[in-house]
Amino acid sequence: MLWPINWSRKVKTMTLTIARQQELRAQIDSLSQQLAAGELMWASGYFAGLATAGGQLAAPAAPQAGTSETLTIWYGTDTGNARGIATRLADAAKAKGYTVELTRLDEVKPRNITKVKALLVVIATHGEGEPPEDSEAFYRFIMSDRAPKLADLKFAIFGLGDSSYPDFCQTSRELDARFAELGATRLLDLVDSDVDFETHEAGWREQALEKVEPVLGAQSGGQPEHLKLVSSTPAFDRQNPFQAEVLERSALTVSPSNKQVAHLELLLEDSGLTYLPGDSLGVCVENDKRLVDEVIELINADPNTLVTRDNKEQTLADWLTKDLEITQVVRPFVAAWAELSGSTELAALLEDREGLQAWTEVRQVPDVIKAYPAEATAQQLVDALRRIAPRLYSIASSPLASEDEVHLTVRLEGGETADGLRAGCATWQLLNRVAVGDTLPVYIEPNDRFRLPEEGHKPVIMVGPGTGVAPFRGFLQHRQELGHEGRNWLFFGEQHKRTDFLYQIEWQRFLRDGVLDRLTVAFSRDQAEKIYVQHRLLEQGADVYQWLEDGAHFYVCGDGQGMAEDVEQALISIVKEHGGKTEEAAREYVEKLRQERRYQKDVY
């Protein structure tokens, strides 16, 4: 059996009791009845600003150049990066006196684009060239024959992507071309940014705000002083992370499991950071010294060589440790190294879309350098590598149950090999290099599209195999603390019950306390035939469908390519069989669940 997490450390309780919540709700309801619609919208932003700034108002700003018309900023995001860029853009625009409409694309009525004069779009590309889930409806509309002419629109697009995927920034490229095809005029050329988007963000933001000024027609004034709020950007974020102390690390798997999974607890005290179940924690990581030393030795360089990039000078060792990605191989690096090494084999691989992706997935930077030697300088190596990006982890706790703390569920990727250390940068650091008492630079990445229902009586179905179960631990803690009476059903899967049953003791406690109504497990390697969570869903199909008919919210967390697709197909099959529907009607049923925010995914 698995040993329970060490609970010996005293757990603090939230001072915001249920009674206090009810008292505050009554006060807010009373105030809301006195406000008009526009005043309600302002109050919403006001309180959001107070929360992110720790309750402190900004000093009134002197009036600056304002606008006679609205600057529209729309964003589409999966991980939250596009939202962060759009929010900082909106803050900068407001500081200049612009009236700003900042909206996520799933909250936009697509045809309203005809009413927009100046539009700035920040949008990510998901997976294999697909738009983010929150942008799908807008994307389908604008790419369809129903899209209107946009002769009066001036626009600029900032695209985000991951160059490890073949269809890098495909969504932003398609939207940019489509807007122009519909008659809109570019304020700026499209910017396609990799995971190190910081290198492009500030410059694009400055240029974009310069370009919109003549379009909107600047005038003096701006927002009244009594409406001036602090920035909506938290004090600690991706660009300025908080140093969180590691309070605890406990193993969740036991020998002879072939996986290493652990539970981590970090302290957020005095950070001002807040989160809700469903949010993610961003961890700013560093490469292991052994891997850094290996790369430096392979190019026969001096680790203390000073190298300059992006107006920053530091040693080669510091670049490779703190700033550059060496545990992942991406197309731009392969292209640069093919040129440096003169390798015709690498050049040919670049022409093989699927072959390149499969090849890079199982290699790290030193593997490429070793296989294809080149007379490369420290400067050339630094220029060839992309910047390292923070890693996001689904939060495995509720702030109501663990005040001032945030919990994670982490599985080690890779490890020691005959060729040396070949592990995931973040997972190796979290599970092997960081000790209790050390600190980690972190920030909160909100995920408004993965939220519990506000109504406490609503049933909830959660599908989380492996570490995908992490947010559902937080979900159950949260519902228990709030006294929600809605039924909860968890589907969990792993390889072996004896060695890999993550949080087994806690699920049993939730069952005993009546918080968890049903627990359905799938241990794929405990029998001859592999059984996964999607198979268990189909087995329980009649009850799953009845829960949906009773208003249940359906959540999936984990692998976005295999598992999530299989679970969705199982869900469609369940609706088809037990709802007596055609294939098309079943798909429409599931799509309606998605539109109603009753079917939510947090996949990667």
GIBEL-V708231 format. One line per field, one symbol per residue. phi: phi as a letter, one per 30 degrees, with the letter a starting at -180 (. if undefined). Layout:
phi = ???
This chain:
phi = .dddddcdddcdcddddeddeddddddddddddccdeddddddeddddddddciicdddecdebecbdbddcbcbbbccjddddddddddddddddjddbccbdddccdeddddcccbbcccbccchdicdeedcddddddddcdddddbdcccbbbcccabddcdcehddddddeddedddjdcddbdecccddcdedcedddedddddddedddidbdkjdeddcdcdeddddcbedbdcdcdddabbdccbdcecbcbbccbbcceididbabejdccdcdcbddedddddddddchccdcddbcahibcadeddeddcbcdbcbcbeedddddddddidddddddddceddddddddcbceddddddbebdcdeddddddcdddcdccbddcacddcbdibbcbbbcdcildbddjdbcdedddddcbcdcejdcbdbaccdbdcbbddddddddbcbcbdhdddeddddededddddidcddbbccbbadbddcbddhedddddddddidcdbbccbcdcdadcdbcedddeddceddeddddddjdccbbbkddcceddddddddddddddccicdedddddddddedddicbbbbbb
